[in-house]
């Protein structure tokens, strides 16, 4: 079951244009909360990555962060590759 918090996260993230990113903290701020780690947890359970581009959400320091809850180098490389293919300079 998708919670209201997750629905809000997915709605915001679905509006991030191709070639742009937003931080977990920025998403939380738009929601009026400081729960940016909870934003990451919501994205870990993204039910529709085609329409909810969770790969466009990165850390505030510019690092890519995890991808689908995986924090290993392979997942990070995959996220970075997708971002670069969209024209994001990281």
TORMI-770354 format. One record per residue: residue number from 1; residue in one letter; x, y negated, z negated of N, C-alpha, C in turn. Coordinates in Angstrom, 3 decimals, decimal comma, always signed. Each point is the difference from the previous one (the first is absolute). Example, Ala and Ser with C-alpha at 12.3 -4.5 7.8 and 13.67 -1.06 7.14 Angstrom:
% residues 2
pt nr 1	rest A	n_east +13,190	n_north +5,690	n_up -7,800	ca_east -0,890	ca_north -1,190	ca_up +0,000	c_east +0,900	c_north -1,200	c_up +0,000 .
pt nr 2	rest S	n_east -0,350	n_north -1,050	n_up +0,720	ca_east +0,820	ca_north -1,190	ca_up -0,060	c_east -0,770	c_north -1,090	c_up -0,730 .
% end
This chain:
% residues 90
pt nr 1	rest X	n_east +0,844	n_north +1,183	n_up +0,000	ca_east -0,844	ca_north -1,183	ca_up +0,000	c_east +0,887	c_north -1,243	c_up +0,000 .
pt nr 2	rest X	n_east -0,337	n_north -0,949	n_up +0,818	ca_east +0,736	ca_north -1,250	ca_up +0,089	c_east -0,566	c_north -0,994	c_up -1,010 .
pt nr 3	rest X	n_east +0,888	n_north -0,571	n_up -0,813	ca_east -0,437	ca_north -0,966	ca_up -1,010	c_east -0,202	c_north -1,379	c_up +0,626 .
pt nr 4	rest X	n_east -0,661	n_north -0,886	n_up -0,727	ca_east -0,183	ca_north -1,374	ca_up +0,477	c_east +1,348	c_north -0,691	c_up +0,170 .
pt nr 5	rest X	n_east +0,925	n_north +0,259	n_up -0,917	ca_east +1,340	ca_north -0,579	ca_up +0,098	c_east +0,657	c_north +0,429	c_up +1,313 .
pt nr 6	rest X	n_east -0,040	n_north +1,299	n_up +0,292	ca_east +0,588	ca_north +0,500	ca_up +1,240	c_east -0,670	c_north -0,623	c_up +1,219 .
pt nr 7	rest X	n_east -1,307	n_north -0,103	n_up -0,025	ca_east -0,721	ca_north -0,600	ca_up +1,131	c_east +0,467	c_north -1,430	c_up +0,248 .
pt nr 8	rest X	n_east +0,208	n_north -0,761	n_up -1,078	ca_east +0,481	ca_north -1,377	ca_up +0,141	c_east +1,398	c_north -0,025	c_up +0,602 .
pt nr 9	rest X	n_east +0,865	n_north +0,884	n_up -0,480	ca_east +1,365	ca_north +0,097	ca_up +0,547	c_east -0,065	c_north +0,315	c_up +1,485 .
pt nr 10	rest X	n_east -0,779	n_north +1,006	n_up +0,372	ca_east -0,080	ca_north +0,420	ca_up +1,395	c_east -0,559	c_north -1,108	c_up +0,893 .
pt nr 11	rest X	n_east -0,950	n_north -0,751	n_up -0,512	ca_east -0,580	ca_north -1,099	ca_up +0,776	c_east +1,052	c_north -1,066	c_up +0,297 .
pt nr 12	rest X	n_east +0,785	n_north -0,363	n_up -1,000	ca_east +1,052	ca_north -1,011	ca_up +0,180	c_east +1,077	c_north +0,509	c_up +0,941 .
pt nr 13	rest X	n_east +0,468	n_north +1,209	n_up -0,230	ca_east +1,082	ca_north +0,566	ca_up +0,809	c_east -0,439	c_north +0,197	c_up +1,448 .
pt nr 14	rest X	n_east -1,248	n_north +0,321	n_up +0,217	ca_east -0,485	ca_north +0,209	ca_up +1,373	c_east +0,052	c_north -1,281	c_up +0,829 .
pt nr 15	rest X	n_east +0,137	n_north -1,143	n_up -0,659	ca_east +0,045	ca_north -1,288	ca_up +0,700	c_east +1,422	c_north -0,499	c_up +0,266 .
pt nr 16	rest X	n_east +1,012	n_north +0,748	n_up -0,424	ca_east +1,383	ca_north -0,422	ca_up +0,256	c_east +0,286	c_north +0,228	c_up +1,482 .
pt nr 17	rest X	n_east +0,310	n_north -1,064	n_up +0,730	ca_east +0,227	ca_north +0,150	ca_up +1,442	c_east +1,275	c_north +0,782	c_up +0,322 .
pt nr 18	rest X	n_east -0,023	n_north +0,634	n_up +1,132	ca_east +1,171	ca_north +0,712	ca_up +0,504	c_east +1,160	c_north -0,998	c_up +0,084 .
pt nr 19	rest X	n_east +1,166	n_north +0,428	n_up -0,451	ca_east +1,177	ca_north -0,862	ca_up +0,040	c_east +0,179	c_north -0,834	c_up -1,252 .
pt nr 20	rest X	n_east -0,924	n_north +0,132	n_up -0,950	ca_east +0,100	ca_north -0,742	ca_up -1,255	c_east -0,053	c_north +0,963	c_up -1,173 .
pt nr 21	rest X	n_east +0,501	n_north -0,468	n_up -1,130	ca_east -0,049	ca_north +0,803	ca_up -1,215	c_east -0,550	c_north -0,840	c_up -1,143 .
pt nr 22	rest X	n_east -0,302	n_north +0,680	n_up -1,070	ca_east -0,463	ca_north -0,632	ca_up -1,227	c_east +0,577	c_north +0,843	c_up -1,137 .
pt nr 23	rest X	n_east +0,297	n_north -0,613	n_up -1,113	ca_east +0,526	ca_north +0,770	ca_up -1,125	c_east -1,147	c_north +0,573	c_up -0,830 .
pt nr 24	rest X	n_east +0,337	n_north +1,022	n_up -0,775	ca_east -0,971	ca_north +0,584	ca_up -0,924	c_east -0,512	c_north -1,092	c_up -0,938 .
pt nr 25	rest X	n_east +0,904	n_north -0,852	n_up -0,423	ca_east -0,340	ca_north -1,096	ca_up -0,908	c_east -0,956	c_north -0,991	c_up +0,669 .
pt nr 26	rest X	n_east +0,210	n_north -0,302	n_up +1,276	ca_east -0,893	ca_north -0,909	ca_up +0,723	c_east -1,405	c_north +0,586	c_up +0,122 .
pt nr 27	rest X	n_east -0,082	n_north +1,292	n_up +0,278	ca_east -1,303	ca_north +0,650	ca_up +0,100	c_east -0,718	c_north -0,109	c_up -1,341 .
pt nr 28	rest X	n_east +0,726	n_north +0,300	n_up -1,080	ca_east -0,594	ca_north -0,089	ca_up -1,340	c_east -0,446	c_north -1,425	c_up -0,304 .
pt nr 29	rest X	n_east +0,810	n_north -0,974	n_up +0,377	ca_east -0,329	ca_north -1,403	ca_up -0,250	c_east -1,285	c_north -0,402	c_up +0,720 .
pt nr 30	rest X	n_east -0,158	n_north +0,428	n_up +1,232	ca_east -1,226	ca_north -0,290	ca_up +0,755	c_east -1,210	c_north +0,591	c_up -0,722 .
pt nr 31	rest X	n_east +0,216	n_north +1,141	n_up -0,640	ca_east -1,077	ca_north +0,657	ca_up -0,736	c_east -0,259	c_north -0,644	c_up -1,358 .
pt nr 32	rest X	n_east +0,889	n_north -0,920	n_up -0,399	ca_east -0,166	ca_north -0,663	ca_up -1,290	c_east +0,507	c_north +0,816	c_up -1,169 .
pt nr 33	rest X	n_east +0,998	n_north +0,847	n_up +0,260	ca_east +0,560	ca_north +0,857	ca_up -1,041	c_east +1,526	c_north +0,006	c_up +0,088 .
pt nr 34	rest X	n_east +0,629	n_north +0,469	n_up -1,030	ca_east +1,449	ca_north +0,182	ca_up +0,013	c_east +0,359	c_north +1,482	c_up +0,121 .
pt nr 35	rest X	n_east -0,961	n_north +0,807	n_up +0,339	ca_east +0,179	ca_north +1,453	ca_up +0,064	c_east +0,587	c_north +0,446	c_up +1,332 .
pt nr 36	rest X	n_east +1,196	n_north -0,515	n_up +0,316	ca_east +0,580	ca_north +0,336	ca_up +1,300	c_east +0,456	c_north +1,447	c_up +0,079 .
pt nr 37	rest X	n_east +0,331	n_north +0,621	n_up -1,122	ca_east +0,338	ca_north +1,421	ca_up +0,031	c_east -1,245	c_north +0,833	c_up +0,318 .
pt nr 38	rest X	n_east -1,137	n_north -0,449	n_up -0,467	ca_east -1,258	ca_north +0,691	ca_up +0,306	c_east -0,331	c_north -0,124	c_up +1,490 .
pt nr 39	rest X	n_east +0,416	n_north -1,104	n_up +0,610	ca_east -0,172	ca_north -0,157	ca_up +1,448	c_east +0,778	c_north +1,100	c_up +0,714 .
pt nr 40	rest X	n_east +1,235	n_north +0,225	n_up -0,444	ca_east +0,815	ca_north +1,067	ca_up +0,577	c_east -0,643	c_north +1,367	c_up -0,173 .
pt nr 41	rest X	n_east -0,582	n_north +0,236	n_up -1,160	ca_east -0,675	ca_north +1,273	ca_up -0,248	c_east -1,214	c_north +0,164	c_up +0,917 .
pt nr 42	rest X	n_east -0,724	n_north -1,081	n_up +0,227	ca_east -1,151	ca_north +0,068	ca_up +0,906	c_east +0,464	c_north +0,346	c_up +1,409 .
pt nr 43	rest X	n_east +1,095	n_north -0,620	n_up +0,434	ca_east +0,502	ca_north +0,236	ca_up +1,355	c_east +0,572	c_north +1,402	c_up +0,149 .
pt nr 44	rest X	n_east +0,477	n_north +0,560	n_up -1,084	ca_east +0,499	ca_north +1,383	ca_up +0,004	c_east -1,111	c_north +0,952	c_up +0,423 .
pt nr 45	rest X	n_east -1,230	n_north -0,381	n_up -0,306	ca_east -1,168	ca_north +0,833	ca_up +0,317	c_east -0,802	c_north -0,531	c_up +1,187 .
pt nr 46	rest X	n_east +0,642	n_north -0,757	n_up +0,861	ca_east -0,650	ca_north -0,599	ca_up +1,159	c_east -0,747	c_north +1,058	c_up +0,828 .
pt nr 47	rest X	n_east -1,320	n_north -0,114	n_up +0,088	ca_east -0,779	ca_north +1,000	ca_up +0,727	c_east -0,019	c_north -0,194	c_up +1,517 .
pt nr 48	rest X	n_east +0,458	n_north -1,150	n_up +0,476	ca_east -0,122	ca_north -0,311	ca_up +1,428	c_east +1,176	c_north -0,864	c_up +0,476 .
pt nr 49	rest X	n_east +1,205	n_north +0,588	n_up +0,113	ca_east +1,175	ca_north -0,792	ca_up +0,368	c_east -0,076	c_north -0,648	c_up +1,382 .
pt nr 50	rest X	n_east -0,877	n_north +0,471	n_up +0,851	ca_east -0,162	ca_north -0,620	ca_up +1,316	c_east -0,599	c_north -1,391	c_up -0,130 .
pt nr 51	rest X	n_east -0,957	n_north -0,154	n_up -0,889	ca_east -0,681	ca_north -1,277	ca_up -0,176	c_east +0,436	c_north -0,770	c_up -1,242 .
pt nr 52	rest X	n_east +0,712	n_north +0,665	n_up -0,879	ca_east +0,519	ca_north -0,644	ca_up -1,210	c_east +1,520	c_north +0,147	c_up +0,056 .
pt nr 53	rest X	n_east +0,685	n_north -0,972	n_up +0,595	ca_east +1,438	ca_north +0,117	ca_up +0,269	c_east +0,860	c_north -0,192	c_up -1,254 .
pt nr 54	rest X	n_east -0,004	n_north +1,003	n_up -0,865	ca_east +0,717	ca_north -0,107	ca_up -1,274	c_east +1,501	c_north -0,179	c_up +0,202 .
pt nr 55	rest X	n_east +0,515	n_north +0,367	n_up +1,162	ca_east +1,432	ca_north -0,186	ca_up +0,261	c_east +0,373	c_north -1,481	c_up +0,060 .
pt nr 56	rest X	n_east -0,977	n_north -0,878	n_up +0,135	ca_east +0,268	ca_north -1,439	ca_up +0,060	c_east +0,099	c_north -0,640	c_up -1,377 .
pt nr 57	rest X	n_east -0,116	n_north +0,795	n_up -1,039	ca_east +0,132	ca_north -0,509	ca_up -1,360	c_east +1,376	c_north +0,411	c_up -0,519 .
pt nr 58	rest X	n_east +0,769	n_north -0,994	n_up -0,411	ca_east +1,376	ca_north +0,222	ca_up -0,431	c_east +0,230	c_north -0,623	c_up -1,379 .
pt nr 59	rest X	n_east +1,192	n_north +0,216	n_up -0,524	ca_east +0,355	ca_north -0,575	ca_up -1,305	c_east +0,220	c_north -1,510	c_up +0,133 .
pt nr 60	rest X	n_east -0,145	n_north -0,705	n_up -1,099	ca_east +0,201	ca_north -1,456	ca_up -0,020	c_east +1,417	c_north -0,400	c_up +0,380 .
pt nr 61	rest X	n_east +0,968	n_north +0,883	n_up -0,252	ca_east +1,396	ca_north -0,313	ca_up +0,310	c_east +0,359	c_north +0,298	c_up +1,456 .
pt nr 62	rest X	n_east -0,979	n_north +0,402	n_up +0,797	ca_east +0,227	ca_north +0,255	ca_up +1,420	c_east +0,344	c_north +1,432	c_up +0,337 .
pt nr 63	rest X	n_east +0,201	n_north +0,834	n_up -1,003	ca_east +0,273	ca_north +1,416	ca_up +0,260	c_east -1,306	c_north +0,687	c_up +0,389 .
pt nr 64	rest X	n_east +0,121	n_north +1,089	n_up +0,762	ca_east -1,202	ca_north +0,643	ca_up +0,514	c_east -0,836	c_north +0,692	c_up -1,067 .
pt nr 65	rest X	n_east +0,607	n_north +0,539	n_up -1,021	ca_east -0,771	ca_north +0,718	ca_up -1,017	c_east -0,385	c_north +1,380	c_up +0,475 .
pt nr 66	rest X	n_east -0,898	n_north +0,629	n_up -0,710	ca_east -0,373	ca_north +1,379	ca_up +0,330	c_east -0,995	c_north +0,034	c_up +1,162 .
pt nr 67	rest X	n_east -0,198	n_north +1,208	n_up +0,503	ca_east -0,930	ca_north +0,207	ca_up +1,118	c_east -0,855	c_north +1,208	c_up -0,338 .
pt nr 68	rest X	n_east -1,291	n_north -0,220	n_up -0,169	ca_east -0,947	ca_north +1,029	ca_up -0,429	c_east +0,440	c_north +0,639	c_up -1,309 .
pt nr 69	rest X	n_east +0,555	n_north -0,838	n_up -0,890	ca_east +0,385	ca_north +0,460	ca_up -1,325	c_east +1,327	c_north +0,722	c_up -0,047 .
pt nr 70	rest X	n_east +0,645	n_north +0,136	n_up +1,132	ca_east +1,303	ca_north +0,674	ca_up +0,035	c_east +1,093	c_north -1,058	c_up +0,034 .
pt nr 71	rest X	n_east +0,953	n_north +0,155	n_up -0,885	ca_east +1,051	ca_north -1,003	ca_up -0,140	c_east +1,344	c_north +0,532	c_up +0,480 .
pt nr 72	rest X	n_east -0,025	n_north +1,034	n_up +0,834	ca_east +1,246	ca_north +0,582	ca_up +0,481	c_east +0,493	c_north -0,746	c_up +1,239 .
pt nr 73	rest X	n_east +1,242	n_north +0,237	n_up +0,357	ca_east +0,609	ca_north -0,751	ca_up +1,115	c_east -0,687	c_north +0,295	c_up +1,327 .
pt nr 74	rest X	n_east -0,479	n_north +1,203	n_up +0,206	ca_east -0,682	ca_north +0,355	ca_up +1,249	c_east -1,291	c_north -0,806	c_up +0,165 .
pt nr 75	rest X	n_east -0,772	n_north -0,101	n_up -1,073	ca_east -1,257	ca_north -0,758	ca_up +0,045	c_east +0,268	c_north -1,480	c_up +0,224 .
pt nr 76	rest X	n_east +1,016	n_north -0,520	n_up -0,669	ca_east +0,345	ca_north -1,418	ca_up +0,160	c_east +0,450	c_north -0,283	c_up +1,430 .
pt nr 77	rest X	n_east +0,777	n_north +0,916	n_up +0,578	ca_east +0,441	ca_north -0,187	ca_up +1,396	c_east -1,205	c_north -0,006	c_up +0,943 .
pt nr 78	rest X	n_east -0,956	n_north +0,880	n_up -0,257	ca_east -1,197	ca_north +0,068	ca_up +0,846	c_east -0,781	c_north -1,315	c_up -0,083 .
pt nr 79	rest X	n_east -0,185	n_north -0,518	n_up -1,219	ca_east -0,723	ca_north -1,261	ca_up -0,186	c_east +0,750	c_north -1,138	c_up +0,693 .
pt nr 80	rest X	n_east +1,304	n_north -0,027	n_up -0,168	ca_east +0,821	ca_north -1,035	ca_up +0,629	c_east -0,086	c_north +0,079	c_up +1,522 .
pt nr 81	rest X	n_east +0,009	n_north +1,196	n_up +0,535	ca_east -0,097	ca_north +0,189	ca_up +1,449	c_east -1,337	c_north -0,529	c_up +0,530 .
pt nr 82	rest X	n_east -1,079	n_north +0,291	n_up -0,704	ca_east -1,323	ca_north -0,480	ca_up +0,418	c_east -0,040	c_north -1,527	c_up -0,040 .
pt nr 83	rest X	n_east +0,503	n_north -0,587	n_up -1,084	ca_east +0,006	ca_north -1,459	ca_up -0,123	c_east +0,805	c_north -0,639	c_up +1,121 .
pt nr 84	rest X	n_east +1,167	n_north +0,536	n_up +0,262	ca_east +0,850	ca_north -0,549	ca_up +1,078	c_east -0,665	c_north +0,132	c_up +1,359 .
pt nr 85	rest X	n_east -0,734	n_north +1,096	n_up +0,214	ca_east -0,687	ca_north +0,190	ca_up +1,282	c_east -1,105	c_north -1,042	c_up +0,191 .
pt nr 86	rest X	n_east -0,462	n_north -0,564	n_up -1,118	ca_east -1,030	ca_north -1,050	ca_up +0,051	c_east +0,612	c_north -1,400	c_up +0,041 .
pt nr 87	rest X	n_east +1,325	n_north -0,069	n_up -0,012	ca_east +0,661	ca_north -1,293	ca_up +0,095	c_east +0,355	c_north -0,641	c_up -1,322 .
pt nr 88	rest X	n_east -0,118	n_north +0,727	n_up -1,088	ca_east +0,362	ca_north -0,536	ca_up -1,312	c_east +1,518	c_north +0,043	c_up -0,136 .
pt nr 89	rest X	n_east +0,583	n_north -1,101	n_up -0,420	ca_east +1,461	ca_north -0,099	ca_up -0,205	c_east +0,306	c_north +0,321	c_up -1,452 .
pt nr 90	rest X	n_east +0,476	n_north +1,213	n_up -0,219	ca_east +0,404	ca_north +0,403	ca_up -1,360	c_east +1,395	c_north +0,561	c_up +0,073 .
% end
